[in-house]
Amino acid sequence: MLDVAAVLEARQRVMEVARRTPLDYSYTFSDRTGAEVHLKLENLQRTGSFKIRGATNRIAHLTDEERAAGVVTASAGNHAQGVALAASRAGVDAKIVMPEYAPVSKVEATKAYGAEVVLHGVDYDEAQGRAHELEREEGRTYVHAFDDEHVMAGQGTLGLEIVEDCPDVDTVVVPVGGGGLISGIATAVKANNPDTRVVGVQAEGASAMAQSLRKGEVVDTDEVDTIADGIAVGHPGSLTFEVVRERVDDIVTVSDAAIARTVVDLLERSKTLVEGAGAIALAAVVEEAFEYEEGEVVVPALCGGNIDLNVLRNVITRGLVEDGRYLKVKTTLKDRPGALENLIEIIADARANIYGIQHERTSLDMSLGGVEVELDLETRGHEHVAQLIAELEAHGYEVEVLV
């Protein structure tokens, strides 16, 4: 099983490529939770995530023959970029298989880091199948995203930084997909102080590791569905499972809604951009998904910042809806002069801001003398939303909330 000696040995190799990322005390989230919250800003890492750490350490262990043959892996994002940069820095040829649907920004970033990108399949499983074919056909070494002791040891260097920069840490909170990151961090943290708690966090729609711990064996989930695509793993690693079972104190889950709210809060209050997987550890703290005491020193790992801009737009909208700050409604007006003006006046008097209006006169569900109107509104919280809807209904409007 992975030990702290392997993590310490990995450190020098990793630091030749990766950055030591900051640990930032958050007044905002400390005030909100009552804990002393220090954010581990791994979203500022090279390639935008922690994956560069494990990839660097794995490639450093290649034999001369393996280096000459090159490496291959499958990924839709962070692991791809980590392997690409680590291999390029080591002078090793890398071939990365990515699904055909992978965001163009991530494909181009992976190429820019020096790897050859092969687009194959509609999802990660098909891309991984092709990567293993290339492994056999070309004699390349497959670099696993998490179920590899060298990868886990490299990820564990993040844990070393946490305990050095925050010696009095009580609880470290870590995102969990396949388990590579938390295996490395837990190994480093528990070796420093066995009493320091390590809590893993998964999305409700991708909770394979949490389910595996409950059943005492590795189990697959039939379906994975979460906005935290960086930890959308349906099958945990067998090696990581053993480390997690021995060294992790608890694994909890949070909803996509909580993740979206935290992405928005970090952007707005901390000026910090993270992806869904990067926000989930802090979301667990804010949502009190596990118990902690007043004044407890808590370090959530913000493990990545690679979020596609289209996804970011949707996540921000979802977060605003969850906070009661965005509302999309539909109602019907009589098709006559002044009808829209009357509606707008009611909304303005209720102190809501109109982002957009859409008229629809051709709906088959509407009478010939009516106009269907959809409004995008900026609101000031859930109480304000309720007041606005009540005011519209009091004036005779039938209101359907769309978002």
VENWO-V494757 format. One record per residue. N is the residue number from 1. PSI is psi in whole degrees, -180 to 180 (none if undefined). Layout:
# VENWO-V494757
n=[N & N]
psi=[PSI & PSI]
This chain:
# VENWO-V494757
n=[1 & 2 & 3 & 4 & 5 & 6 & 7 & 8 & 9 & 10 & 11 & 12 & 13 & 14 & 15 & 16 & 17 & 18 & 19 & 20 & 21 & 22 & 23 & 24 & 25 & 26 & 27 & 28 & 29 & 30 & 31 & 32 & 33 & 34 & 35 & 36 & 37 & 38 & 39 & 40 & 41 & 42 & 43 & 44 & 45 & 46 & 47 & 48 & 49 & 50 & 51 & 52 & 53 & 54 & 55 & 56 & 57 & 58 & 59 & 60 & 61 & 62 & 63 & 64 & 65 & 66 & 67 & 68 & 69 & 70 & 71 & 72 & 73 & 74 & 75 & 76 & 77 & 78 & 79 & 80 & 81 & 82 & 83 & 84 & 85 & 86 & 87 & 88 & 89 & 90 & 91 & 92 & 93 & 94 & 95 & 96 & 97 & 98 & 99 & 100 & 101 & 102 & 103 & 104 & 105 & 106 & 107 & 108 & 109 & 110 & 111 & 112 & 113 & 114 & 115 & 116 & 117 & 118 & 119 & 120 & 121 & 122 & 123 & 124 & 125 & 126 & 127 & 128 & 129 & 130 & 131 & 132 & 133 & 134 & 135 & 136 & 137 & 138 & 139 & 140 & 141 & 142 & 143 & 144 & 145 & 146 & 147 & 148 & 149 & 150 & 151 & 152 & 153 & 154 & 155 & 156 & 157 & 158 & 159 & 160 & 161 & 162 & 163 & 164 & 165 & 166 & 167 & 168 & 169 & 170 & 171 & 172 & 173 & 174 & 175 & 176 & 177 & 178 & 179 & 180 & 181 & 182 & 183 & 184 & 185 & 186 & 187 & 188 & 189 & 190 & 191 & 192 & 193 & 194 & 195 & 196 & 197 & 198 & 199 & 200 & 201 & 202 & 203 & 204 & 205 & 206 & 207 & 208 & 209 & 210 & 211 & 212 & 213 & 214 & 215 & 216 & 217 & 218 & 219 & 220 & 221 & 222 & 223 & 224 & 225 & 226 & 227 & 228 & 229 & 230 & 231 & 232 & 233 & 234 & 235 & 236 & 237 & 238 & 239 & 240 & 241 & 242 & 243 & 244 & 245 & 246 & 247 & 248 & 249 & 250 & 251 & 252 & 253 & 254 & 255 & 256 & 257 & 258 & 259 & 260 & 261 & 262 & 263 & 264 & 265 & 266 & 267 & 268 & 269 & 270 & 271 & 272 & 273 & 274 & 275 & 276 & 277 & 278 & 279 & 280 & 281 & 282 & 283 & 284 & 285 & 286 & 287 & 288 & 289 & 290 & 291 & 292 & 293 & 294 & 295 & 296 & 297 & 298 & 299 & 300 & 301 & 302 & 303 & 304 & 305 & 306 & 307 & 308 & 309 & 310 & 311 & 312 & 313 & 314 & 315 & 316 & 317 & 318 & 319 & 320 & 321 & 322 & 323 & 324 & 325 & 326 & 327 & 328 & 329 & 330 & 331 & 332 & 333 & 334 & 335 & 336 & 337 & 338 & 339 & 340 & 341 & 342 & 343 & 344 & 345 & 346 & 347 & 348 & 349 & 350 & 351 & 352 & 353 & 354 & 355 & 356 & 357 & 358 & 359 & 360 & 361 & 362 & 363 & 364 & 365 & 366 & 367 & 368 & 369 & 370 & 371 & 372 & 373 & 374 & 375 & 376 & 377 & 378 & 379 & 380 & 381 & 382 & 383 & 384 & 385 & 386 & 387 & 388 & 389 & 390 & 391 & 392 & 393 & 394 & 395 & 396 & 397 & 398 & 399 & 400 & 401 & 402 & 403]
psi=[149 & 135 & 168 & -25 & -39 & -36 & -45 & -38 & -34 & -24 & -51 & -40 & -45 & -42 & -13 & -18 & -44 & 163 & 154 & 112 & 154 & 156 & 118 & 122 & 130 & 109 & -40 & -54 & -22 & -45 & -39 & -35 & -22 & -9 & 168 & 102 & 121 & 122 & 124 & 107 & 65 & -10 & -16 & 5 & 156 & 141 & 0 & 6 & 172 & -13 & -27 & -29 & -56 & -39 & -41 & -45 & -38 & -46 & -30 & -21 & 4 & 143 & 168 & -39 & -42 & -38 & -39 & -34 & -23 & 176 & 163 & 149 & 173 & 140 & 154 & 1 & -96 & -46 & -37 & -47 & -37 & -47 & -41 & -47 & -43 & -43 & -42 & -44 & -29 & -1 & 30 & 134 & 134 & 136 & 124 & 124 & 123 & 147 & 152 & -24 & -6 & 139 & 139 & -37 & -39 & -35 & -47 & -37 & -41 & -42 & -41 & -27 & -1 & 5 & 156 & 128 & 130 & 120 & 123 & 133 & 166 & -14 & -180 & -40 & -43 & -38 & -41 & -39 & -43 & -37 & -40 & -31 & -44 & -36 & -46 & -43 & -39 & 0 & 23 & 161 & 128 & 126 & 104 & 147 & -26 & -33 & 63 & 130 & -34 & -38 & -47 & -42 & -41 & -42 & -30 & -18 & -24 & -39 & -38 & -43 & -40 & -50 & -25 & -40 & -19 & 74 & -25 & 19 & 135 & -40 & 130 & 130 & 127 & 133 & 147 & 124 & -92 & -16 & 2 & -45 & -49 & -29 & -46 & -45 & -46 & -38 & -44 & -44 & -46 & -31 & -33 & -44 & 107 & -20 & -13 & 129 & 140 & 119 & 127 & 154 & 131 & 159 & 147 & -32 & 7 & 68 & 37 & -42 & -42 & -42 & -38 & -42 & -39 & -37 & -13 & 14 & 159 & 126 & 152 & 154 & 140 & -32 & 138 & 125 & 103 & 153 & -13 & 73 & -23 & -18 & 23 & 76 & 128 & -12 & 108 & 162 & 150 & -37 & -44 & -35 & -42 & -40 & -45 & -44 & -35 & -34 & -11 & 132 & -35 & 153 & 126 & 169 & 153 & 161 & 161 & -33 & -42 & -38 & -46 & -44 & -39 & -38 & -46 & -44 & -42 & -39 & -47 & -42 & -35 & -2 & 42 & 125 & 123 & 159 & 178 & -46 & -27 & -22 & -16 & -33 & -45 & -37 & -39 & -34 & -50 & -40 & -1 & 47 & -16 & 161 & 140 & 159 & 160 & 128 & 0 & 138 & 113 & 132 & 102 & 137 & 115 & 91 & -10 & 152 & 17 & 89 & 129 & 141 & -35 & -39 & -42 & -43 & -45 & -39 & -42 & -45 & -44 & -42 & -40 & -38 & -45 & -30 & -1 & 28 & 0 & 136 & 133 & 121 & 161 & 140 & 174 & 135 & 160 & 138 & 79 & 158 & 138 & -12 & -44 & -38 & -40 & -42 & -46 & -36 & -41 & -43 & -43 & -42 & -28 & 3 & 36 & 148 & 135 & 120 & -40 & 154 & 137 & 127 & 146 & 114 & -5 & 5 & 134 & -15 & 3 & 147 & 159 & -26 & 14 & 163 & 127 & 131 & 130 & 135 & 133 & 121 & 142 & 125 & 176 & 30 & 170 & -36 & -41 & -41 & -47 & -41 & -42 & -46 & -40 & -39 & -43 & -43 & -33 & -26 & 12 & 5 & 135 & 118 & 127 & 122 & 120 & -36 & none]
